[in-house]
Amino acid sequence: MRITVAKTAGFCMGVRRAVDMVLDAANSSGEPIFTYGPLIHNPQVLEMLETKGIFRMDTIPEKGGGIVLIRAHGVPPEDEAALEKAGFTVINATCPRVVRVQVIINKYAQKGYATIIIGDKNHPEVMGLLGYARGKGHTVTAMDQLKALPRFENAVVVAQTTQNTAFYDEIKAWCAQNRPHYRLFDTICGSTERRQQEVRQLAAAHDAVIVVGGRQSGNTKRLAQVAAQSHARTNQIEDVSEIDFTALAGTRSIAITAGASTPNWIITDTCARVARHLNHQRPVAGFVSKIQEILLKTNLLLAMGAGSLTYACSVIQKLPHTLVNAAIAMLYVLSMQVLNNIFAIKSDTYNRPDRAVFYKEHRIALAALALCSGGAGLYLALTTGVVSFFILLVMSLLGLAYNLKIIPQGGGKNRIRRIKDIPGSKTILITMAWGIVTSILPAVDTSSSPAWMTAAFFYSAGLVFSRTAFFDIMAIQGDRIAGRETLPIILGEKKSFFLIQYTLVGVMALLAGAWLAGMSFSIAFLLVLVPGLMLLLIKSFEKEKQMSGLQVEFLIESSFFLTGVLVAFF
């Protein structure tokens, strides 16, 4: 069974911008926050906003206070003016693509042109666009309606930004033949065109297509129409519980796409549940998938990777390859990662819903696992020396304090009460902790060369930084909702990808330098394979994004385990 996720699935630029704006306002302001109408057409997102105290306002009161965000679809200009007059601070979150259409209509309406909008007259975007037409706006949803309109002396023709591209092509062809004096503009969003083109390709290459999105979302409906026109079995759903698995029986390949207002966590949940259901039909594949899922959710794979990476760092430093240091790293990473996942249930609800449910259901058992593994790691560290024990104890206490509110709530605007609240702290601290436990602890009670210890530290830290920052990019929506300022939120997704890629290239350059300094060519060559493979995987995901999050996570986490396996034979 092949499951492909459309690389264009999920938030478009305009929706992401609107959601980011409202979340940033909620995370930084103490004023009441509203959206004028639904911010976007997705019930799960609207429900999430309500949990953060952001409510929908459908009518404009005579007087009010607080912040009001204009929804991504835009509103008539008189509504925005009325909100300001009522006393609200207005933040305009209208999609820039929609703003462009508003500007076009306004410009030509001032010259007396009639406006013809190819779109649903009841859609919020179209209702907002009509407000700029100065009473000379007309909506068209079918060719017959266009033909029935008077022959205007001057008219401008635009499309709703989420309109079906094939239908608008028909409109343009008819106008060129019958109304050549009309001014036509290509106003369908580029994201919409790419989504529709991709879903045509996916529908042709797969037995079935699942389209995820709100029932009120126009672009989601059109994606389903495009898929159905390609004669693929099409299932449009708002929630994963609506999937008709009976209709999917016998399919060998399924494509999953989503509307522009569908958040990542809904897409992730859909992929996971579809894969889980289909694997039930294949006992061997289902068993393998279940083991994979357990290893990831419990962080056992990551912990084994930490032990393996410690072994590789010992090889770099030419230290005795004892298993005790690998065991210390395994137990420490398992303890800290499980505890962090317990504290991160809120953000995981919007990143990895299945993992959030797992940690809610098994919170006590997992907390016991974390404390026992942490204690066992400290005991083993004590057997290697007092200095190692003291270093690991300090690291463990800092790890425990990471999520605790150390600074009491004050009357000022300072929101930093925990180490966790320091912007970008997660990625940096995890990188430092792994670097110390995998490369410095094994060298504390030996006569390791400072130069080789430094090389081992930066090798480990570079891999861990790249892995953590990459997963932070994947979790950017949930972290914003939870109010966590991770490195990708500070830098932006694009800059974060660049930083990760440069880091991995730097790690490979480090190994080249280590070889020139005397490291065995075989060891250097084998170790350079891991950052190279991570770089290829991350760049592939950045461009294509057609693998499920579970597949990507398993491959990245396995790369740490690969480091020790590769050098174990030399």
Buried (B, 14 or more C-beta within 10 A) or exposed (E): BEBBBBBBBBBBBBBBBBBBBBBBBBBEEEEBBBBBBBBBBBBBBBEBBEEBEBEBBEEBEEEBEBBBBBBBBBBBEEBBEBBEEBEBBBBBBBBEBBEBBBEBBBEBBEEEBBBBBBBBBEBBBBBBBBBBBBEBBBBBBEEEEBEEEEEBEEBBBBBBBBBBBEBBEEBBEEBEEEBEEBBBBEBBBEBBBBBBEBBBEBBEEBBBBBBBBBEBBBBBBBBBBBBBBBEBBBBBBBEBEEBEBEEBEEBEBBBBBBBBBBBBBBBBBBBBBBBBBBBEEEEEBBEEBEEBBEBBBBBBBBBBBBBBBBBBBBBBBBBEBEEBBBBBBBBBBBBBBBBBBBBBBBBBBBBBBBBBBBBEEBEEEBBEBBBEBBEBBBEBBBEBBEEBBEBBBEBBEBBBEBBEEEEEEEEEEEEEBBBBBEEBBBBBBBBBBBBBBBBBBBBBEBEBBEEBBBBBBBBBBBBBBBBBBBBBBBBBBBBBBBBBBBBBBEBEBEEBBEBBBEBBBEBBEBBEEBBEEEBBEEBBBBBBBBBBBBBEBBBEBBEEBBBBBBBBBBBBBBBBBBBBEBBEEE
